[in-house]
């Protein structure tokens, strides 16, 4: 509505002086006098198109962008969960098909080669043994300590600086 009002005001402002100038400078029977209003109308049309293009860019969000940096984006809802991409197609079998968010740590064992973590996949109902360096579907195991396992989860969010985040799962007593 606001754009239409501006366009009408601009048309009225451009049409009145152009029409008066054409009537005063040339008699109505001469053909060159008709070319001047047509030229003024095309210039006015170009200006109107430019104004409308600017208004459309602002309304479409093309003229403004927000870079949150390291801060939380204030325009994203706190209630709605993170926008995670759902895995496409079936997940691979075994450890390579585990999602970090869907596993629960059930035990940690000390072996001669270091610590081994036992996890249960809640979506598959199976138990797996993880070692440092094992690759999961959305990340890998960074380290295993006596009471916790540290994962590096890959994050597909263009607003964060690091393309991953650390997830720590602690062993409950």
N, C-alpha and C positions, 0 to 999 in steps of 0.2 A: 504494500500500500504506500509506503514511504517512497519507494523508488518511482512509482507511477506519478506521485505528486511532484517530485523533482523533475521528471521528464516533461510533464505538462508545463511547469513553470519555465523550464529552459526553452521549450518550443515557443511559448508565448513571448518570452523576452527576445528571442532571436527572430521571430517572424514579424513582429511589429516594426522594429527599426528597418529591417530589410524591405518590407512592403512600403513603408513611407519613403524610403530613399528611392525606390524604383518609381513611385508615382511622381515625386518631385523632379527627378532628373530627366525622365524621358516620357514622351507622349505614349499613350497606350497602344497606338497603331504600329509602332516601330518594333521589328523583331529583336534587336539587341537588348531592349528593356526586358524581354521575357527571359533571356539567357541569364541575366544577373540574379533574379530571384531563384532560378533553378540551381545556380552555382551556390548561392547562400543556403539553400535548402540542403544541398549535398554536404556542405560544411557542417551545418547544424546536425544533420544525420550522423556524420562521423563523430562529432562531439558527444552526441547522445549515446552512440554505441560504445565509446570509450568510458563514459560514466557508468553505463550498465555493466560493462565488463568488470570494472572495479568493484561495483556493488556485489556482483555475483561471486567474485573471488573472495570477498570478505564473508559473505553468507555461506559459501562452501567450505570455509576454513583454510583456503589456500594462501591467504595473506598473513596468517598468524600461525606460528608453531611454538611449542613449548619444549624446552630441554630441561628435564629435572636434574640432570647431573647425578650426584650421589644421593640425592634426596628422594623421598617418596613422592610420587606424582599426585598432587592434590586433586586432580580431576578423575582419578580412578577410585572406585568405590571400595571402602574398607570392609563392607559386608560381603561382597561377592568375592569368591576365592580367586586365586591366581589363575591367569589364563594359561593353562597347560595344554600342549598339543597332545591329543590322544594318539596312541600308537596306531599306525595304519597297518592293517592286515594282521595276521597272526604273529605272535611273538615267537622267537626261536625257543627251542627246548633247552632246559638246563639253566646254568648260571647266566648265560648270555641273554636270556629272556626275562630276567628279574628286573623289576622297577624298584628303585630305592625307597620310594614312599610306601610301597606295598609289602615290605619285608619287616619282620619282627626279630630282634636279636634274642636268642634263647640261651646261648652259652658261649663261653670262650675257653679254649683248651690250650695249654702250653705243650708244645712238641719240641723235638730236637731241632727242628728247622724254624722255630718261632711260634707265634700265636696263630690259632685257627679259630674262626668265628662260626658258630652254628646259627643259621637263620631259618625262619619258617616263612614261606611265601603264603600270605593270607589268601590270595586269589587262586592258588593252585593246591594248597593243602599239603605241600611237600616240604621237606627239610633239606637244606644244602649246607655244605662246608665251604667257607670263603677264606682265602689267603690274601695277603697283600699283593696288589697288582692285578687281581682278578677283574675282568671287564664285565660289567652288567649292561643292561639295555640302555640306560640313561646316565651312565657314569662308570666309575671304577672305585676299587677299594684302595685308599691312600695309606691307611695304617690301622693296625690292630694293637691295642694295649690291653692291660689286664682287665679293665672294666668297661672299655668302650671301643667302638669301631668308627673310623672316620672315612666318609665317602666324599668323592668329588662328583657332584651331580651337574650334568650339562644343562644349561638354562637357555632356552630359545626366546630371549626377551631383548629386543633391540634397544631398550632404554637403559640397560645396565652396562657398566663398563666391562666387567669381567663376564665372560660367557659361561661361567660355572659358579657353583656355590658349594661350600662345605656343609655336609650334613653329618652330625654326630649322633650315633645311637648308643645309648648307655645300657649296660646290663643292670636290670632291676634286681635288688637283693631278695 
